[in-house]
Amino acid sequence: MGSIKMIVIDTHVLIWWINNPEKLSKKAAQLIDREKKKDLILISSISVWEIYLLIKKNKLNLLMDTDSWLDTIESLPFIQFIPIDNKIAAKSVILPGEFHSDPADRLIVATARERGLPLVTSDERIREYSYVETIW
């Protein structure tokens, strides 16, 4: 873990980190804590879509309204949202090897791969995918 310069975090990791940090693995929690001191935590913009969708489907409840929650996250100086540009969108479709079809997961993995960064995730399907470095 000593040589990591920046990380991408999965949607559920963002939610857990902010709302239920006890759900994070010890390794993930320590890494996020260390990286936030360096302004180096990246999140795919598709995570915002996923969070709003989970709330709309009543699968996620926040302690404040969603827009205020997002404003709070965006105001953190160590968080940077990565937009889904044309390159990431294209690469999410042509990921090497076998990967499942969930579009959000594909975009998050493509973001990490495009940036050459590890992805912090507990998602077994992503962790089993050998074409992206994962940390949990």
Secondary structure per residue as TSV (DSSP state, phi and psi in degrees):
chain	resnum	aa	ss	phi	psi
A	1	M	-	360.0	-13.3
A	2	G	T	-68.1	-25.3
A	3	S	T	-96.4	1.6
A	4	I	-	-69.1	132.7
A	5	K	-	-106.2	-20.4
A	6	M	-	-166.2	155.6
A	7	I	E	-136.3	157.0
A	8	V	E	-110.8	137.5
A	9	I	E	-115.4	142.5
A	10	D	-	-72.7	162.5
A	11	T	H	-56.5	-49.3
A	12	H	H	-64.9	-31.1
A	13	V	H	-66.6	-40.9
A	14	L	H	-60.7	-47.7
A	15	I	H	-61.6	-47.4
A	16	W	H	-65.2	-43.2
A	17	W	H	-58.0	-41.6
A	18	I	H	-81.9	-44.2
A	19	N	H	-100.4	-32.9
A	20	N	-	-142.8	66.7
A	21	P	G	-59.5	-20.5
A	22	E	G	-66.7	-16.7
A	23	K	G	-78.1	-16.5
A	24	L	S	-73.3	147.3
A	25	S	-	-66.3	158.4
A	26	K	H	-59.4	-43.2
A	27	K	H	-62.6	-44.7
A	28	A	H	-64.4	-44.5
A	29	A	H	-61.7	-44.1
A	30	Q	H	-65.0	-41.3
A	31	L	H	-64.9	-46.2
A	32	I	H	-62.0	-43.5
A	33	D	H	-60.4	-42.0
A	34	R	H	-68.8	-43.6
A	35	E	H	-70.5	-31.2
A	36	K	H	-66.8	-21.5
A	37	K	T	-75.4	-13.0
A	38	K	T	-110.1	4.4
A	39	D	T	62.5	44.6
A	40	L	-	-130.4	34.4
A	41	I	E	-107.1	119.3
A	42	L	E	-107.6	143.9
A	43	I	E	-136.2	131.7
A	44	S	E	-67.4	140.8
A	45	S	T	-61.6	-21.1
A	46	I	H	-62.9	-22.8
A	47	S	H	-63.6	-34.4
A	48	V	H	-63.8	-44.6
A	49	W	H	-58.6	-46.5
A	50	E	H	-61.3	-43.4
A	51	I	H	-64.7	-46.6
A	52	Y	H	-62.9	-38.3
A	53	L	H	-65.5	-43.5
A	54	L	H	-60.5	-39.5
A	55	I	H	-68.0	-43.9
A	56	K	H	-60.9	-36.0
A	57	K	T	-86.1	7.7
A	58	N	T	58.5	34.1
A	59	K	S	-103.2	-3.4
A	60	L	-	-146.6	133.3
A	61	N	-	-121.7	134.0
A	62	L	-	-109.9	161.4
A	63	L	S	-81.8	-4.2
A	64	M	S	-142.5	171.6
A	65	D	-	-66.2	154.2
A	66	T	H	-60.8	-42.7
A	67	D	H	-63.2	-40.7
A	68	S	H	-65.5	-40.4
A	69	W	H	-59.6	-47.5
A	70	L	H	-64.1	-42.7
A	71	D	H	-57.5	-40.9
A	72	T	H	-63.5	-46.6
A	73	I	H	-62.2	-46.7
A	74	E	H	-63.7	-25.4
A	75	S	H	-81.3	-11.8
A	76	L	-	-68.3	127.1
A	77	P	T	-68.6	-16.8
A	78	F	T	-99.9	7.4
A	79	I	E	-108.7	135.0
A	80	Q	E	-133.0	122.0
A	81	F	E	-83.5	134.5
A	82	I	E	-102.4	117.2
A	83	P	-	-67.6	155.6
A	84	I	-	-84.4	99.1
A	85	D	-	-89.3	179.9
A	86	N	H	-60.7	-38.6
A	87	K	H	-66.5	-45.9
A	88	I	H	-64.9	-42.6
A	89	A	H	-59.6	-46.7
A	90	A	H	-64.7	-45.1
A	91	K	H	-67.1	-25.6
A	92	S	H	-67.1	-24.5
A	93	V	H	-84.5	-30.5
A	94	I	S	-113.0	38.1
A	95	L	-	-59.1	140.1
A	96	P	S	-69.3	157.1
A	97	G	S	68.2	-161.5
A	98	E	-	-98.3	128.5
A	99	F	-	-145.1	146.7
A	100	H	-	-65.7	173.6
A	101	S	-	-95.6	1.1
A	102	D	-	-59.9	117.7
A	103	P	H	-63.3	-37.4
A	104	A	H	-65.2	-46.1
A	105	D	H	-60.8	-41.0
A	106	R	H	-62.9	-41.2
A	107	L	H	-69.4	-37.5
A	108	I	H	-67.1	-44.2
A	109	V	H	-63.5	-43.1
A	110	A	H	-62.3	-36.2
A	111	T	H	-63.4	-48.4
A	112	A	H	-62.3	-43.3
A	113	R	H	-65.3	-42.9
A	114	E	H	-62.6	-37.8
A	115	R	H	-85.2	-9.7
A	116	G	T	66.1	37.3
A	117	L	-	-121.4	154.3
A	118	P	-	-72.4	152.0
A	119	L	E	-111.5	124.7
A	120	V	E	-87.8	115.2
A	121	T	-	-156.2	148.8
A	122	S	-	-99.4	-5.1
A	123	D	-	-64.7	112.6
A	124	E	H	-60.1	-38.2
A	125	R	H	-63.7	-36.1
A	126	I	H	-75.9	-41.3
A	127	R	H	-64.6	-27.1
A	128	E	T	-81.2	-11.5
A	129	Y	-	-81.0	113.5
A	130	S	T	-77.1	-4.6
A	131	Y	T	-93.7	6.9
A	132	V	S	-141.2	136.1
A	133	E	-	-75.3	129.2
A	134	T	E	-122.0	155.2
A	135	I	E	-131.4	132.6
A	136	W	-	-151.6	360.0
